[in-house]
Amino acid sequence: MWASVQTVRGCPKHCSFCSVWKTDGQEPRQRSVDAVVHEVVELRRLGFRFIALADDNFYPVTLEDLEQASRRADQGRMNELKAMRAERFELMEKLAKLPSDMNFFTQITMEAAEDPEFLNAMRKARIKGALVGVESVTAEGLKDVYKGFNLHGEELVQRLRQFKEHGIHVLGSFIFGLPSDRAETFNATAALALKADVTFAQFVMLTPFPGTVDFAKWELGESKKKDAEAVDGIPITRHWLIPQARRPKVYTPHPTLSADEIRERTQGVWDQFYSLSHVWRRSRAVKSLKNRIGFVLCSKLYRQMYANTGIATDSARHAKSERMARLLAKPCRRLFIAKPMPDLQVPA
């Protein structure tokens, strides 16, 4: 359905759950604009018209970064940031010159919503969707993951709506199982996602990936236990070695919620957000009846792939979800494929 191209590597943030800044560094490095555009053109020649710009942060220079650099006596850093920002705009300008049937999707931090010039350039480049890491709807949750630069409450709703007002559909990403989460957090998250009118959403359970701040804290805590948890003799802190069918869904202990409660409440939020009535209401984002039906199919496919197969512990339900995902994928794919354009030239 999609092809992917990476345009920048590295992220200046330091979110506790994220491995990107550990593996790829905190200094963003951009590929040359021409190299990216040539690769995109080659993919369109092959028939791909939907391209994921597979960056962990498509917005590596924020307005806040520029403001801070402007206060330095040495303007060297300011010049570097301006050059990086100019390259982003140059890339989007060239993407805008590609065939009009092409659409792009990326990942971005919420700070981009403060930058209407950048959002307008994204719209012209037909970057029609972006995964935005919301993570938590509470101030306490954002503090848990070292993401204090995000907003919460009504300010968060307005910030997310800014993307859609500029023609960019949001795939909001939320994390459950944070230390500050309580039973009421789940319904509050579902309500905010609906109120903010995000087009898609994913609700994931906190997973301690190796190398992250969260993993280091968890591993240290487990090492101090006399009866550290293990599955078939494999320590839980090496969960990637545990066979998929036996692997737990929730790893880190929570101060007030059981693992089953986190899993069941997370599943409930998926069910609520992707109920047929809510999905059909969101399908107004597209115009024709055919496209609205396609939107419903894609929404149901996304839910099957990530909610049921990712959360369900029952093997029968897991297998049923996989079969349903395969059935949904066939008609969905027809919405994405396009006739190859072997003679397409790189824009001047």
BALOBA-1460 file (C-alpha; in Angstrom, 3 decimals):
// residues 348
<rec num="1" residu="m" x="0.000" y="0.000" z="0.000"/>
<rec num="2" residu="w" x="2.737" y="2.439" z="1.016"/>
<rec num="3" residu="a" x="6.387" y="3.051" z="0.306"/>
<rec num="4" residu="s" x="8.663" y="4.843" z="2.745"/>
<rec num="5" residu="v" x="11.531" y="7.313" z="2.500"/>
<rec num="6" residu="q" x="13.560" y="8.716" z="5.356"/>
<rec num="7" residu="t" x="14.547" y="12.379" z="5.110"/>
<rec num="8" residu="v" x="16.003" y="13.123" z="8.556"/>
<rec num="9" residu="r" x="17.494" y="10.965" z="11.288"/>
<rec num="10" residu="g" x="17.862" y="11.800" z="14.958"/>
<rec num="11" residu="c" x="15.587" y="13.705" z="17.343"/>
<rec num="12" residu="p" x="16.566" y="16.504" z="19.763"/>
<rec num="13" residu="k" x="14.000" y="15.380" z="22.372"/>
<rec num="14" residu="h" x="14.653" y="12.906" z="25.181"/>
<rec num="15" residu="c" x="11.316" y="11.207" z="25.887"/>
<rec num="16" residu="s" x="11.736" y="8.470" z="28.498"/>
<rec num="17" residu="f" x="9.962" y="5.734" z="26.501"/>
<rec num="18" residu="c" x="11.672" y="6.441" z="23.171"/>
<rec num="19" residu="s" x="14.725" y="4.660" z="21.771"/>
<rec num="20" residu="v" x="15.263" y="7.001" z="18.816"/>
<rec num="21" residu="w" x="17.400" y="9.596" z="20.534"/>
<rec num="22" residu="k" x="19.476" y="6.789" z="22.040"/>
<rec num="23" residu="t" x="20.042" y="4.871" z="18.789"/>
<rec num="24" residu="d" x="20.043" y="7.738" z="16.261"/>
<rec num="25" residu="g" x="21.282" y="10.576" z="18.457"/>
<rec num="26" residu="q" x="19.827" y="13.947" z="19.409"/>
<rec num="27" residu="e" x="21.449" y="15.882" z="16.574"/>
<rec num="28" residu="p" x="19.145" y="15.791" z="13.518"/>
<rec num="29" residu="r" x="20.914" y="14.985" z="10.245"/>
<rec num="30" residu="q" x="19.070" y="15.686" z="7.014"/>
<rec num="31" residu="r" x="19.517" y="13.898" z="3.701"/>
<rec num="32" residu="s" x="20.022" y="16.154" z="0.724"/>
<rec num="33" residu="v" x="16.810" y="17.350" z="-0.860"/>
<rec num="34" residu="d" x="17.794" y="16.048" z="-4.297"/>
<rec num="35" residu="a" x="18.490" y="12.543" z="-2.969"/>
<rec num="36" residu="v" x="15.073" y="12.395" z="-1.306"/>
<rec num="37" residu="v" x="13.211" y="13.705" z="-4.355"/>
<rec num="38" residu="h" x="14.997" y="11.269" z="-6.694"/>
<rec num="39" residu="e" x="13.995" y="8.358" z="-4.451"/>
<rec num="40" residu="v" x="10.365" y="9.526" z="-4.289"/>
<rec num="41" residu="v" x="10.229" y="9.891" z="-8.073"/>
<rec num="42" residu="e" x="11.623" y="6.377" z="-8.521"/>
<rec num="43" residu="l" x="8.898" y="5.021" z="-6.243"/>
<rec num="44" residu="r" x="6.180" y="6.820" z="-8.204"/>
<rec num="45" residu="r" x="7.595" y="5.356" z="-11.411"/>
<rec num="46" residu="l" x="6.961" y="1.934" z="-9.852"/>
<rec num="47" residu="g" x="3.363" y="2.794" z="-8.971"/>
<rec num="48" residu="f" x="3.550" y="4.027" z="-5.372"/>
<rec num="49" residu="r" x="1.549" y="7.187" z="-4.859"/>
<rec num="50" residu="f" x="1.335" y="7.043" z="-1.049"/>
<rec num="51" residu="i" x="4.698" y="7.704" z="0.594"/>
<rec num="52" residu="a" x="5.511" y="7.661" z="4.298"/>
<rec num="53" residu="l" x="8.254" y="10.144" z="5.127"/>
<rec num="54" residu="a" x="9.575" y="7.802" z="7.796"/>
<rec num="55" residu="d" x="11.181" y="10.386" z="10.037"/>
<rec num="56" residu="d" x="10.850" y="10.228" z="13.782"/>
<rec num="57" residu="n" x="10.485" y="13.996" z="13.736"/>
<rec num="58" residu="f" x="9.834" y="15.776" z="10.442"/>
<rec num="59" residu="y" x="10.065" y="19.099" z="12.321"/>
<rec num="60" residu="p" x="13.633" y="19.121" z="13.694"/>
<rec num="61" residu="v" x="13.831" y="22.898" z="14.203"/>
<rec num="62" residu="t" x="11.105" y="24.521" z="16.283"/>
<rec num="63" residu="l" x="10.294" y="28.204" z="16.684"/>
<rec num="64" residu="e" x="11.405" y="27.850" z="20.299"/>
<rec num="65" residu="d" x="14.793" y="26.543" z="19.105"/>
<rec num="66" residu="l" x="15.202" y="29.624" z="16.904"/>
<rec num="67" residu="e" x="14.189" y="31.980" z="19.703"/>
<rec num="68" residu="q" x="16.694" y="30.445" z="22.106"/>
<rec num="69" residu="a" x="19.489" y="30.557" z="19.516"/>
<rec num="70" residu="s" x="18.730" y="34.214" z="18.752"/>
<rec num="71" residu="r" x="19.628" y="35.132" z="22.345"/>
<rec num="72" residu="r" x="23.154" y="33.759" z="22.027"/>
<rec num="73" residu="a" x="26.037" y="36.118" z="21.459"/>
<rec num="74" residu="d" x="27.513" y="33.640" z="18.964"/>
<rec num="75" residu="q" x="25.070" y="33.367" z="16.071"/>
<rec num="76" residu="g" x="26.695" y="30.231" z="14.651"/>
<rec num="77" residu="r" x="24.001" y="27.947" z="16.042"/>
<rec num="78" residu="m" x="21.297" y="30.279" z="14.775"/>
<rec num="79" residu="n" x="22.696" y="30.074" z="11.263"/>
<rec num="80" residu="e" x="22.791" y="26.259" z="11.450"/>
<rec num="81" residu="l" x="19.153" y="26.095" z="12.518"/>
<rec num="82" residu="k" x="18.067" y="28.526" z="9.811"/>
<rec num="83" residu="a" x="19.835" y="26.420" z="7.190"/>
<rec num="84" residu="m" x="18.130" y="23.236" z="8.424"/>
<rec num="85" residu="r" x="14.752" y="24.953" z="8.383"/>
<rec num="86" residu="a" x="15.370" y="26.280" z="4.862"/>
<rec num="87" residu="e" x="16.139" y="22.730" z="3.670"/>
<rec num="88" residu="r" x="12.819" y="21.509" z="5.083"/>
<rec num="89" residu="f" x="10.993" y="24.167" z="3.081"/>
<rec num="90" residu="e" x="13.011" y="23.388" z="-0.040"/>
<rec num="91" residu="l" x="12.077" y="19.713" z="0.239"/>
<rec num="92" residu="m" x="8.382" y="20.492" z="0.640"/>
<rec num="93" residu="e" x="8.501" y="22.913" z="-2.299"/>
<rec num="94" residu="k" x="9.876" y="20.166" z="-4.549"/>
<rec num="95" residu="l" x="7.414" y="17.560" z="-3.293"/>
<rec num="96" residu="a" x="4.635" y="19.954" z="-4.263"/>
<rec num="97" residu="k" x="5.807" y="19.743" z="-7.900"/>
<rec num="98" residu="l" x="5.328" y="15.970" z="-8.091"/>
<rec num="99" residu="p" x="2.185" y="14.409" z="-9.646"/>
<rec num="100" residu="s" x="-0.968" y="15.598" z="-7.942"/>
<rec num="101" residu="d" x="-2.115" y="12.059" z="-7.121"/>
<rec num="102" residu="m" x="0.764" y="11.643" z="-4.668"/>
<rec num="103" residu="n" x="0.134" y="11.860" z="-0.931"/>
<rec num="104" residu="f" x="2.590" y="11.881" z="1.944"/>
<rec num="105" residu="f" x="2.425" y="10.992" z="5.633"/>
<rec num="106" residu="t" x="4.993" y="11.648" z="8.341"/>
<rec num="107" residu="q" x="5.651" y="11.810" z="12.092"/>
<rec num="108" residu="i" x="6.001" y="15.116" z="13.864"/>
<rec num="109" residu="t" x="6.048" y="16.734" z="17.297"/>
<rec num="110" residu="m" x="3.111" y="18.794" z="18.435"/>
<rec num="111" residu="e" x="5.200" y="21.988" z="18.439"/>
<rec num="112" residu="a" x="4.699" y="22.189" z="14.669"/>
<rec num="113" residu="a" x="1.133" y="23.328" z="15.352"/>
<rec num="114" residu="e" x="2.616" y="26.635" z="16.582"/>
<rec num="115" residu="d" x="4.195" y="27.208" z="13.158"/>
<rec num="116" residu="p" x="1.515" y="28.079" z="10.554"/>
<rec num="117" residu="e" x="4.152" y="28.772" z="7.894"/>
<rec num="118" residu="f" x="5.466" y="25.226" z="8.236"/>
<rec num="119" residu="l" x="1.964" y="23.714" z="8.256"/>
<rec num="120" residu="n" x="1.029" y="25.652" z="5.109"/>
<rec num="121" residu="a" x="4.143" y="24.312" z="3.376"/>
<rec num="122" residu="m" x="3.158" y="20.788" z="4.413"/>
<rec num="123" residu="r" x="-0.297" y="21.274" z="2.936"/>
<rec num="124" residu="k" x="1.123" y="22.502" z="-0.387"/>
<rec num="125" residu="a" x="3.431" y="19.458" z="-0.460"/>
<rec num="126" residu="r" x="0.367" y="17.209" z="0.055"/>
<rec num="127" residu="i" x="1.685" y="15.907" z="3.373"/>
<rec num="128" residu="k" x="-1.847" y="15.044" z="4.353"/>
<rec num="129" residu="g" x="-1.257" y="13.152" z="7.557"/>
<rec num="130" residu="a" x="1.082" y="13.058" z="10.515"/>
<rec num="131" residu="l" x="1.528" y="10.856" z="13.543"/>
<rec num="132" residu="v" x="1.645" y="13.183" z="16.543"/>
<rec num="133" residu="g" x="2.923" y="11.808" z="19.820"/>
<rec num="134" residu="v" x="0.379" y="13.048" z="22.356"/>
<rec num="135" residu="e" x="1.328" y="10.289" z="24.844"/>
<rec num="136" residu="s" x="-0.783" y="11.565" z="27.759"/>
<rec num="137" residu="v" x="-3.700" y="13.931" z="28.295"/>
<rec num="138" residu="t" x="-2.599" y="14.877" z="31.822"/>
<rec num="139" residu="a" x="0.217" y="17.088" z="33.065"/>
<rec num="140" residu="e" x="1.356" y="14.287" z="35.380"/>
<rec num="141" residu="g" x="1.542" y="11.807" z="32.503"/>
<rec num="142" residu="l" x="3.612" y="14.164" z="30.379"/>
<rec num="143" residu="k" x="5.989" y="14.631" z="33.301"/>
<rec num="144" residu="d" x="6.283" y="10.833" z="33.575"/>
<rec num="145" residu="v" x="7.622" y="10.592" z="30.006"/>
<rec num="146" residu="y" x="9.775" y="13.764" z="30.042"/>
<rec num="147" residu="k" x="7.490" y="15.435" z="27.520"/>
<rec num="148" residu="g" x="6.632" y="18.662" z="29.269"/>
<rec num="149" residu="f" x="6.740" y="20.569" z="25.982"/>
<rec num="150" residu="n" x="3.359" y="19.017" z="25.097"/>
<rec num="151" residu="l" x="0.093" y="20.576" z="26.221"/>
<rec num="152" residu="h" x="-2.828" y="18.976" z="28.029"/>
<rec num="153" residu="g" x="-6.516" y="19.599" z="28.572"/>
<rec num="154" residu="e" x="-8.343" y="22.132" z="26.416"/>
<rec num="155" residu="e" x="-5.065" y="23.613" z="25.165"/>
<rec num="156" residu="l" x="-4.171" y="20.190" z="23.792"/>
<rec num="157" residu="v" x="-7.508" y="19.954" z="21.969"/>
<rec num="158" residu="q" x="-6.952" y="23.324" z="20.297"/>
<rec num="159" residu="r" x="-3.361" y="22.465" z="19.381"/>
<rec num="160" residu="l" x="-4.370" y="19.208" z="17.695"/>
<rec num="161" residu="r" x="-7.128" y="20.955" z="15.788"/>
<rec num="162" residu="q" x="-4.570" y="23.329" z="14.305"/>
<rec num="163" residu="f" x="-3.221" y="20.507" z="12.161"/>
<rec num="164" residu="k" x="-6.601" y="19.695" z="10.668"/>
<rec num="165" residu="e" x="-7.328" y="23.371" z="10.030"/>
<rec num="166" residu="h" x="-4.241" y="23.334" z="7.804"/>
<rec num="167" residu="g" x="-5.369" y="20.218" z="5.939"/>
<rec num="168" residu="i" x="-3.222" y="17.743" z="7.894"/>
<rec num="169" residu="h" x="-4.957" y="14.732" z="9.414"/>
<rec num="170" residu="v" x="-3.598" y="13.588" z="12.765"/>
<rec num="171" residu="l" x="-2.880" y="10.043" z="13.877"/>
<rec num="172" residu="g" x="-2.724" y="10.685" z="17.607"/>
<rec num="173" residu="s" x="-0.536" y="8.341" z="19.628"/>
<rec num="174" residu="f" x="-1.390" y="7.760" z="23.297"/>
<rec num="175" residu="i" x="0.366" y="5.636" z="25.932"/>
<rec num="176" residu="f" x="-1.364" y="3.801" z="28.778"/>
<rec num="177" residu="g" x="0.295" y="2.321" z="31.844"/>
<rec num="178" residu="l" x="2.190" y="5.429" z="32.930"/>
<rec num="179" residu="p" x="2.766" y="5.636" z="36.725"/>
<rec num="180" residu="s" x="0.323" y="8.537" z="37.057"/>
<rec num="181" residu="d" x="-2.470" y="6.820" z="35.093"/>
<rec num="182" residu="r" x="-5.633" y="6.001" z="37.009"/>
<rec num="183" residu="a" x="-8.844" y="4.205" z="36.025"/>
<rec num="184" residu="e" x="-10.415" y="7.506" z="34.933"/>
<rec num="185" residu="t" x="-7.459" y="8.310" z="32.638"/>
<rec num="186" residu="f" x="-8.695" y="5.871" z="29.984"/>
<rec num="187" residu="n" x="-12.119" y="7.448" z="29.494"/>
<rec num="188" residu="a" x="-10.590" y="10.932" z="29.664"/>
<rec num="189" residu="t" x="-8.170" y="9.986" z="26.889"/>
<rec num="190" residu="a" x="-10.914" y="8.579" z="24.661"/>
<rec num="191" residu="a" x="-13.040" y="11.681" z="25.230"/>
<rec num="192" residu="l" x="-10.198" y="14.035" z="24.371"/>
<rec num="193" residu="a" x="-9.253" y="12.116" z="21.215"/>
<rec num="194" residu="l" x="-12.858" y="12.406" z="20.042"/>
<rec num="195" residu="k" x="-13.150" y="16.068" z="21.013"/>
<rec num="196" residu="a" x="-9.897" y="16.997" z="19.283"/>
<rec num="197" residu="d" x="-11.260" y="15.386" z="16.106"/>
<rec num="198" residu="v" x="-8.117" y="13.406" z="15.353"/>
<rec num="199" residu="t" x="-8.697" y="11.318" z="12.229"/>
<rec num="200" residu="f" x="-6.963" y="8.208" z="13.544"/>
<rec num="201" residu="a" x="-5.578" y="7.253" z="16.946"/>
<rec num="202" residu="q" x="-3.486" y="4.503" z="18.458"/>
<rec num="203" residu="f" x="-3.552" y="3.554" z="22.124"/>
<rec num="204" residu="v" x="-0.465" y="1.602" z="23.129"/>
<rec num="205" residu="m" x="0.618" y="0.129" z="26.438"/>
<rec num="206" residu="l" x="3.906" y="1.270" z="27.886"/>
<rec num="207" residu="t" x="6.680" y="-1.023" z="26.671"/>
<rec num="208" residu="p" x="10.233" y="-0.652" z="28.054"/>
<rec num="209" residu="f" x="12.440" y="-0.845" z="24.970"/>
<rec num="210" residu="p" x="16.148" y="-1.605" z="25.520"/>
<rec num="211" residu="g" x="18.276" y="1.512" z="25.807"/>
<rec num="212" residu="t" x="15.457" y="3.795" z="26.921"/>
<rec num="213" residu="v" x="15.273" y="5.649" z="30.222"/>
<rec num="214" residu="d" x="12.176" y="3.641" z="31.150"/>
<rec num="215" residu="f" x="13.978" y="0.364" z="30.497"/>
<rec num="216" residu="a" x="16.974" y="1.324" z="32.645"/>
<rec num="217" residu="k" x="14.717" y="2.165" z="35.608"/>
<rec num="218" residu="w" x="12.690" y="-1.016" z="35.183"/>
<rec num="219" residu="e" x="15.734" y="-3.266" z="34.778"/>
<rec num="220" residu="l" x="17.318" y="-1.796" z="37.894"/>
<rec num="221" residu="g" x="14.152" y="-2.415" z="39.882"/>
<rec num="222" residu="e" x="13.873" y="-6.014" z="38.667"/>
<rec num="223" residu="s" x="17.530" y="-6.704" z="39.473"/>
<rec num="224" residu="k" x="16.865" y="-5.902" z="43.128"/>
<rec num="225" residu="k" x="14.053" y="-8.447" z="43.426"/>
<rec num="226" residu="k" x="14.802" y="-11.856" z="44.867"/>
<rec num="227" residu="d" x="12.061" y="-13.461" z="42.796"/>
<rec num="228" residu="a" x="12.374" y="-11.527" z="39.534"/>
<rec num="229" residu="e" x="9.723" y="-12.532" z="37.014"/>
<rec num="230" residu="a" x="10.651" y="-14.958" z="34.226"/>
<rec num="231" residu="v" x="8.832" y="-16.823" z="31.444"/>
<rec num="232" residu="d" x="10.156" y="-20.289" z="30.572"/>
<rec num="233" residu="g" x="13.394" y="-19.364" z="32.311"/>
<rec num="234" residu="i" x="13.840" y="-16.125" z="30.338"/>
<rec num="235" residu="p" x="13.986" y="-12.992" z="32.537"/>
<rec num="236" residu="i" x="11.117" y="-10.627" z="31.846"/>
<rec num="237" residu="t" x="13.705" y="-7.881" z="31.301"/>
<rec num="238" residu="r" x="14.703" y="-9.746" z="28.138"/>
<rec num="239" residu="h" x="11.150" y="-9.813" z="26.837"/>
<rec num="240" residu="w" x="12.204" y="-9.759" z="23.176"/>
<rec num="241" residu="l" x="13.619" y="-13.287" z="23.628"/>
<rec num="242" residu="i" x="10.306" y="-14.651" z="24.894"/>
<rec num="243" residu="p" x="8.216" y="-16.310" z="22.148"/>
<rec num="244" residu="q" x="5.474" y="-13.983" z="20.924"/>
<rec num="245" residu="a" x="2.657" y="-16.251" z="22.099"/>
<rec num="246" residu="r" x="4.062" y="-16.318" z="25.643"/>
<rec num="247" residu="r" x="5.176" y="-12.718" z="25.857"/>
<rec num="248" residu="p" x="3.303" y="-10.533" z="28.371"/>
<rec num="249" residu="k" x="1.372" y="-7.496" z="27.137"/>
<rec num="250" residu="v" x="2.217" y="-5.325" z="30.141"/>
<rec num="251" residu="y" x="5.696" y="-5.372" z="31.665"/>
<rec num="252" residu="t" x="6.301" y="-2.677" z="34.232"/>
<rec num="253" residu="p" x="4.417" y="-2.867" z="37.560"/>
<rec num="254" residu="h" x="1.877" y="-0.105" z="38.141"/>
<rec num="255" residu="p" x="1.190" y="1.512" z="41.525"/>
<rec num="256" residu="t" x="-2.630" y="1.259" z="41.324"/>
<rec num="257" residu="l" x="-3.660" y="-0.798" z="38.251"/>
<rec num="258" residu="s" x="-3.169" y="-4.485" z="37.521"/>
<rec num="259" residu="a" x="-1.744" y="-5.634" z="34.193"/>
<rec num="260" residu="d" x="-5.101" y="-7.123" z="33.184"/>
<rec num="261" residu="e" x="-6.907" y="-3.916" z="34.056"/>
<rec num="262" residu="i" x="-4.536" y="-1.831" z="31.939"/>
<rec num="263" residu="r" x="-4.931" y="-4.221" z="29.033"/>
<rec num="264" residu="e" x="-8.723" y="-4.439" z="29.268"/>
<rec num="265" residu="r" x="-9.196" y="-0.687" z="29.665"/>
<rec num="266" residu="t" x="-6.848" y="-0.039" z="26.744"/>
<rec num="267" residu="q" x="-8.895" y="-2.420" z="24.594"/>
<rec num="268" residu="g" x="-12.014" y="-0.568" z="25.696"/>
<rec num="269" residu="v" x="-10.625" y="2.747" z="24.464"/>
<rec num="270" residu="w" x="-9.819" y="1.201" z="21.075"/>
<rec num="271" residu="d" x="-13.354" y="-0.174" z="20.890"/>
<rec num="272" residu="q" x="-14.867" y="3.189" z="21.768"/>
<rec num="273" residu="f" x="-12.792" y="5.295" z="19.385"/>
<rec num="274" residu="y" x="-13.239" y="2.868" z="16.466"/>
<rec num="275" residu="s" x="-16.927" y="2.173" z="16.984"/>
<rec num="276" residu="l" x="-18.787" y="2.274" z="13.678"/>
<rec num="277" residu="s" x="-20.698" y="5.429" z="14.614"/>
<rec num="278" residu="h" x="-17.540" y="7.381" z="15.469"/>
<rec num="279" residu="v" x="-15.665" y="6.084" z="12.415"/>
<rec num="280" residu="w" x="-18.531" y="7.032" z="10.103"/>
<rec num="281" residu="r" x="-18.641" y="10.522" z="11.616"/>
<rec num="282" residu="r" x="-14.904" y="10.957" z="11.032"/>
<rec num="283" residu="s" x="-15.265" y="9.713" z="7.459"/>
<rec num="284" residu="r" x="-16.632" y="13.156" z="6.607"/>
<rec num="285" residu="a" x="-12.965" y="14.057" z="6.173"/>
<rec num="286" residu="v" x="-13.352" y="12.668" z="2.631"/>
<rec num="287" residu="k" x="-16.053" y="13.653" z="0.179"/>
<rec num="288" residu="s" x="-17.448" y="10.852" z="-1.969"/>
<rec num="289" residu="l" x="-19.428" y="7.898" z="-0.639"/>
<rec num="290" residu="k" x="-16.840" y="5.530" z="-2.124"/>
<rec num="291" residu="n" x="-14.039" y="7.259" z="-0.225"/>
<rec num="292" residu="r" x="-16.069" y="7.315" z="2.984"/>
<rec num="293" residu="i" x="-16.576" y="3.562" z="2.725"/>
<rec num="294" residu="g" x="-12.842" y="3.216" z="2.055"/>
<rec num="295" residu="f" x="-12.149" y="5.292" z="5.162"/>
<rec num="296" residu="v" x="-14.293" y="2.944" z="7.251"/>
<rec num="297" residu="l" x="-12.476" y="-0.099" z="5.861"/>
<rec num="298" residu="c" x="-9.058" y="1.434" z="6.571"/>
<rec num="299" residu="s" x="-10.126" y="2.385" z="10.106"/>
<rec num="300" residu="k" x="-11.327" y="-1.138" z="10.818"/>
<rec num="301" residu="l" x="-8.155" y="-2.595" z="9.301"/>
<rec num="302" residu="y" x="-5.998" y="-0.364" z="11.484"/>
<rec num="303" residu="r" x="-7.912" y="-1.427" z="14.579"/>
<rec num="304" residu="q" x="-7.613" y="-5.125" z="13.692"/>
<rec num="305" residu="m" x="-3.876" y="-4.864" z="13.051"/>
<rec num="306" residu="y" x="-2.898" y="-2.887" z="16.118"/>
<rec num="307" residu="a" x="-5.594" y="-3.329" z="18.754"/>
<rec num="308" residu="n" x="-6.794" y="-6.912" z="18.603"/>
<rec num="309" residu="t" x="-3.561" y="-8.564" z="17.506"/>
<rec num="310" residu="g" x="-1.441" y="-6.347" z="19.753"/>
<rec num="311" residu="i" x="-3.515" y="-6.508" z="22.930"/>
<rec num="312" residu="a" x="-5.491" y="-9.745" z="22.897"/>
<rec num="313" residu="t" x="-4.072" y="-12.538" z="25.036"/>
<rec num="314" residu="d" x="-6.536" y="-15.148" z="23.813"/>
<rec num="315" residu="s" x="-4.886" y="-17.091" z="20.975"/>
<rec num="316" residu="a" x="-8.211" y="-17.733" z="19.219"/>
<rec num="317" residu="r" x="-9.071" y="-14.043" z="19.214"/>
<rec num="318" residu="h" x="-5.567" y="-13.232" z="18.030"/>
<rec num="319" residu="a" x="-5.874" y="-15.656" z="15.093"/>
<rec num="320" residu="k" x="-9.342" y="-14.375" z="14.213"/>
<rec num="321" residu="s" x="-8.048" y="-10.794" z="14.184"/>
<rec num="322" residu="e" x="-5.225" y="-11.736" z="11.835"/>
<rec num="323" residu="r" x="-7.670" y="-13.384" z="9.422"/>
<rec num="324" residu="m" x="-9.943" y="-10.345" z="9.531"/>
<rec num="325" residu="a" x="-7.006" y="-8.017" z="8.890"/>
<rec num="326" residu="r" x="-6.019" y="-10.005" z="5.791"/>
<rec num="327" residu="l" x="-9.591" y="-9.874" z="4.462"/>
<rec num="328" residu="l" x="-9.838" y="-6.114" z="5.024"/>
<rec num="329" residu="a" x="-6.409" y="-5.465" z="3.522"/>
<rec num="330" residu="k" x="-7.384" y="-6.726" z="0.057"/>
<rec num="331" residu="p" x="-10.089" y="-4.128" z="-0.703"/>
<rec num="332" residu="c" x="-8.122" y="-1.434" z="1.132"/>
<rec num="333" residu="r" x="-5.104" y="-1.984" z="-1.083"/>
<rec num="334" residu="r" x="-7.135" y="-1.045" z="-4.166"/>
<rec num="335" residu="l" x="-7.526" y="2.439" z="-2.725"/>
<rec num="336" residu="f" x="-3.769" y="2.907" z="-2.621"/>
<rec num="337" residu="i" x="-2.309" y="1.323" z="-5.741"/>
<rec num="338" residu="a" x="-1.753" y="3.437" z="-8.844"/>
<rec num="339" residu="k" x="-0.694" y="2.938" z="-12.434"/>
<rec num="340" residu="p" x="3.115" y="3.092" z="-12.765"/>
<rec num="341" residu="m" x="4.620" y="6.210" z="-14.326"/>
<rec num="342" residu="p" x="7.922" y="4.894" z="-15.759"/>
<rec num="343" residu="d" x="8.601" y="8.113" z="-17.666"/>
<rec num="344" residu="l" x="8.166" y="10.469" z="-14.722"/>
<rec num="345" residu="q" x="10.987" y="13.013" z="-14.532"/>
<rec num="346" residu="v" x="12.514" y="14.669" z="-11.489"/>
<rec num="347" residu="p" x="11.125" y="18.244" z="-11.193"/>
<rec num="348" residu="a" x="13.508" y="20.950" z="-12.313"/>
